[in-house]
Structure formats: structure tokens, C-alpha cells
Amino acid sequence: MGDLELLLPGEAAVLVRGLRSFPLREIGSEGWNQQHENLEKLNMQAILDATASQGEPIQELLVTHGKVHHEASIINLLETVFFHKELQKQAELMQFEIASKALSVLRYITDCVDSLSLSTLNRMLSTHNLPCLLVELLEHNPWSRREGGKLQQFEGGRWQTVAPSEQQKLSKLDGQVWIALYNLLLSHEARARYCFTSFAKGQLLKLQAFLTDTLVDQLPNLAGLQGFLAHLALTETQPPKKDLVLEQIPEIWERLERENRGKWQAIAKYQLRHVFSPSEQDLQLQARRWAETYRLDVLEAIAPERPRCAYCSAEASKRCSRCQNEWYCCRECQVKHWEKHGKACVLAAQGDRAK
């Protein structure tokens, strides 16, 4: 699985076979945390394999053992956690990052648009009108902003300043949207199912203003999209379609409600006692397990770029000498960040000494 291995092939298979679902009351329990750590190890190993062009052994194991998990319920649970005002900014940043990753997943789904089920394709094209939604995303460009007169883009889970020489370069999220549009509008199956009403036509033709020579040079396939839009401009619009499509409705939320009806207070009391009231020993044990899971050599190998200062986000070259977890660009930033970092730093250091 590559030169740097976090898991041996046999270990990965054992972890995949051991994946299971948990009752709602056990979310955050020791067993749940252990599985979360196992998933993180599998995720990091999958990134290492992809970086080393070693195929997709983790994906093959997940498919072989039928362990592809749906994490929507956990994402919904996070919404109830981040209610405190001090955590609101962190919650918003996390939601934005989840949305950006969902956009990347959506783009990969459109790569297989011709093999999608009829109900899935209908939801994408008719229920949610995905092509028009993607046009709106390009118009509003939420992953770019101006701060202090400087252009910033959301990359790698944080906002980063873009150098003037790089401002014409296509961002990763822009690229995902354009590829998704290309896949949807140039797919024979999708075009046959999509209704090009006057509204849809007007929205899609807005793309012509964005398709500059600079953009097409970076994504040459978009020349085909240019040709399609030129043809669409001369095409008569269609009346709304009235196809009858039978769909299978997701039942995850209904199942959670059915299984836990009348148990919400008991679950809350159990969680308060067993999950939200950890002892000092529990915290030290968890810190030690996290240190073992997030090995620095692996994290550095899968990091997409050089580390950034935990206080000011500038490129960093100095690491906290006590816990080795945070990076800083200078001593001044480290001192300013200590109020926030101190407690976690002490726990991590105590966990290392207890090994």
C-alpha cells in the first residue's frame, strides 16, 4: 500500500470487517470513538494509496464487505452540538467545509451520470434542477471573497490569500462545478431527461459570459460545452415535462425516529453521564489514542501543502515543542495562541509521557 504504510493489508481488512452501526445513545461512547479512529486510519491509508498510485484497496475492501456507511445522521447531530455562541464561527466553517466536500462528491457522481438509476437522475435534473443550481454557484462564487482588498479562496478547510499572479488560475471548487456541468449537459442520457424550459435556457446561457479563453485553456474539454451552449441559443424551448417516476424514498430519518420514539430523555441522560462527563483519566487516554491515530509522519505525507501558523495562517516552520501538534510562524504567534492551545497541549504531552 505504498512506501509509507499506516495499516498493513491484513489490518485494513480486519478494521473494515469490524465496522458496524451504533444505536443513537452510544454515539460518542468508547466503542464509537474506537470505530471513528479506525475510520480515520482507513481514510489516511486510502489517501496514501492514492498518492502512491497503488490502486484503491480500501475502497475494494469496503465494497467487498458491504461496509459503505451513510454519515448523514452524524452530520445532523453536529448541528445540535454547535449551539454555543463561542462555537458558532467554528460551526459555520465546518458546515462550509462539509458543503465544499459535498460538491466534490457530487462532481464524482456526475462522472457516472449515464449509469445512474432513473430515480436518481430525476432527482438531480427535475426535483433539484442541478444544472441551474450549479450556474448560481458560479455566479455567486461563495468560495471566493475580498478581505482588506485581497482576494481569498477557501482551500484545504480554510480561507487563503491568493497571490496576484495566481488570480486567473482556476480554483479547485470552480473546476468541480465546471466538470459537473460538462458531465450533465453533454451526457446523452441526462440531456434526454432534462427539460430545457425558457427559464433553464436563460440560466444556462449565462455560462457563455464565464467561458473565457483563459478558462478553456485550463479546462480544454469546456470547448465542447461552448459548442453546446451556442447550439442551445438557437434551439426552441420545451414545455415542462410530466413524466411519472416512481422513487424509493430514503428511510434513515424515519428509522431513527421510530427506533428512539419515547426514549429521547433517557438517551440525553445516558449521553450526559457517559459521554459528556469524562474524567481526567478518560481525557488523557483519549489524547494518547489520538496521538497514536494521527501520526505526524503520516499527516505530513498526506498534507496537501506546507503547514500553516495556528494563529495567523501564514506559512509555518516551527512546531510546538511540547505536544508537536501545532505549527507557528514565529514565537509571538505561539504566545498569543497559548490561551487557546494550552489545555490541549498539556493533555497531549501527558498522554505521550504515559505511554
N, C-alpha and C positions, 0 to 999 in steps of 0.2 A: 504493500500500500504506500509506496513512496519511500524516499530516503529517511525522512523524519516520521516516525510512527508514534501515534498516541495509543493505538489499540492494535493488537495482533489480530489476524483474520478470525481466529477461533474466539477471541474475546469479544469481537464485534458481533459475531453470531449469537453468543450467549446473551449479550445485552439486548439484542433485537428480540430474541425469543422471550425474554423476561418482561418486555413491555406489556403493560396492562392498563385498563381504565380504573379510575378511583371513584368511589362514592363522593358526593359533594362534601360531606362532613370531613373527609380525610384530605382535602386539598390543603397543602401546607404541612402535612404530617411528615414524620421521619421517612416513611416509605415513599411518599410523594416526592420529597426532596431528593431522595436517592435516585429515583427514576429521572427527575429533572437533571441531575448531574450526569446520569448515563446518556440522556438525550444530548446534552451539551458535548460530551465526549464524542458521540456519534457524529454530531454536526461538525465539530472541528476536524475529525478524521476525514469526513466527506470533503471538506474544503481542501485538506492536504492532498487527498487523492486527485481532486480536480486540478489543483495547481501543478501536480507532478504528471498529469495526463495518464493516470493509472486506471481509467475507466470509472465505473460507478458501482463499486462493490457494496457500499452501504445501501444505495437505492435498491440493488438487486436483493439484498437480504430483507429489506422492508417489504418488498413485493412478494418474495418467496414465502415469508412467514405471515403475510397478511396483517402487517403492523403499521399501516399508514393511518396516522391519528388525525383527528379533527380538533383543532385547538380553539375554535370559536368561543366555546364556553369559558375558557380561561381568559381570553381577551375581554369578554363581557364582565368577568369577575373583577378585572383590574379597574373597571370604571367605578366600582363601588369602593375601592381602596383609596383612590386618589381624590378624596373629598376635602382634605385639609388645604387651606389657602396657601400654606408654605410649599405644598407639593403640587399646586395647580400648574405651575410653569413646567415642572418635570413631567406631569401627566400629559400636557399638551404636546410636548416634544416627543414623548413616547407614542402618542396617537398619530402624530405626523409621520414618525418613522414607520409605524405599522402600515399606514396608508401608502407610503412610498414602496414598501416591500410588497404590499398587495398589488400595486401597479406593475411591479416586475413579474409577479406570479401571473397576472392577467395577460401580460405580453407573451409569456411562455405558453399559456393556454391557447392563444390565437395562433401560435405556430402549428397547432394541430386542428385548426378550425374545420378542415374538411372531414375529419373523423369524429367530430363531436356528435353527441346524440341530438335528436331533433328538439327535445325539450330544452336542453342546454343552449342550443343555438337560438331558439326562440326567445329565451330569457335575455340573452345578450343583445339581440338585434331588435326585438319588439318590445319586451317588457321594460328594459332599461335603455334602449336606443344608444348602445355603446358608441357607435361612430360619432354621434353628435356630442356625447359627453366628453369624448377624447378631444374633439375640436375645442370645447370650452376650456379644457385643461390647458391646451396650448395657448389659448387667448389670455388666460389669467396667469399662467405660469407660476403657480404657488411655491415652487421650489427655488425661485429667484427673488431677491429683494435688494433694496438700496438702503445701506446703513452708513450715515456720515459721508454720503456722496460716493461710496464704494459699492461695487456690485458683489453680492454674496449669493452663493448657491448652497443648497442642502445636499451634502455628500457625506457618506460614511457616518450617518447618525448625528451630524452637527452642521451648523452654518459655517461656511468657509469663504474667505475673501478671494475673489478671482482676480488674478493679475491682468492688467490691461491687454497684454499680449495674448491672453487666453480667452478673452471675452467672446470671440467669434467661434470658439470651439463648442461643439455640440455637447451638452451635459448628458450624463447617463440617463436621467429620467426623461429628458426631451427625446433621447434616442428610443427609449422604451415605448413612448407614446406613438412616435412616427412608425416604428416597426409594427405595432399593434394595428394602426390604421392601414398600413400597407397590407398586412395579412388579411384583414377583414374586407377591404374594398377590392382587392384583386383576387380573392378566393371565389371560384366559380360557385361553390355551394352557398357561401354567405351572400353573394350578390343576388343569387336566385331567391333567397329567403327575405332579403332586406327590401323594405318598401321605400322607394325614393320619392317621397312626397315633396311638395313645394318647400315645406319647412326644412326637411332633411337636405334637399338640394341646396338651399340657400346657406345652410350651416357648412356643408362640406366644401362649397366653392370658396369659403373664407380661407381654406388651406392654401389657395393659389398665392395669396399675399405672403405666406411664410416660406414657400418653396423657392428660395433664392439659389443662385449658382453656388454660393458658399456652402449651403446646406446639402445640396445634391452632390457636391464634390466629396463631402464627408460620408454620405449615405447614397451611393450611386443607384441603388435599387429604387430610390424615390423618383427617378426619371419615369419609371412605369406608372407611378401614381400621378405624375404630372399629365401624362397622356390620358389616363382615365378621367381626370378632372376636366380636361379640355373636351373630351367626348361628352361628359355629363352636362356641361354647359349648353350643349346643343340638343340634349335629349328632353323629350316631354316628361313632365312629372306624372306620378302614378297616384291613383286614389288609394286610401288606406285599405290594407288587406284585412279580410275577415276569416282567416283560416282558423279551424278548430284544432287546437293542440292539447292533448292530454299530458299533464305533467305529474311527476312524483314530487310531492311537497316535502322538504326536509322536516324531520320529526325530532331533532335533537332537543330543541327548547321544550316541546310538548312532553318529551320523555322525562326531562329534568323536573318539570313541574309536577308530573304525575307521580314520579318516584318519591318526591320530597314534600308532597302536599300535607300540610298539618305538622311538619317537622321543622319549620324554619327556626323557631325559637330554640329548640333543642340543639339544632346544628350550630346556631350562633353561640350558645353557651359552651358547647363542646370545643368549638374553634377558639373561643376566648381562653379556655382553660389549657388546651393542649398545643395551640399554635401561636397565639398572641401573647403568651406569658412565659417566654423562655427564661431559664435560669442562666446565671453567668457561665456555668459549665456547658450548657447547651450552646450558648453563643460561641464559646471557644472551640467546641467540637465542630460547629458548622464552619467557622472561619478556617479551621485546619482542613476540612474536607474541600472547601472552595479552593484553597491554595493548592491542593493536590489535583483538583479538576482543571483549574486554569493555569497550567504550567506555562512559565514565562517563555521557554524556548518555542513552545507550540504557538502561543499567542503572537510572538514576534514573527513566526514563519507565515502565519495566515493574515497578518495585518496588511491592509491594502496600501498603507503609506507610513511614513515616519511618524513616531509618537508626537502627540501634541501636549502642550502645557495644560495641566488640570485647572489652572486658574484663569489664564488669558487666551488659551487655544493657539498660541504661537508654537512653531516647531520647537521641540524639546530635546535636550541631550542629557539631562540629569535626572536620575531616578531617586525616589525616597530611599534612603539607606536603611531604614528600619524595616519596612514591610516589602519594599521592592515592587509595589503595585502602581504607584502614581509617578507621573513624569512632570518635570518642570523645566522652564527655560532659564530660570535664574533663582537665586536664593530668596530674593524679595517676594516672588510669586509663591514660593513654598511657604514662607512665613505667613503671608496673607491667607493662604488656603488651609492653614493648620486647624483653625477653628472648626472647619467642616470635615477635614480629613482625620483629625486626631484620634477620635474614638475607634474608627475602623482600623486605623494604623496600629494602635495598641493591641486590639484583638487579634489582628493578623500576625503580629510579632509574637504574641503569647502562644498562638496556635503553632507557629514554627518551632518555638522552644519546647513545646510539649510533645513533639514528635519523638 
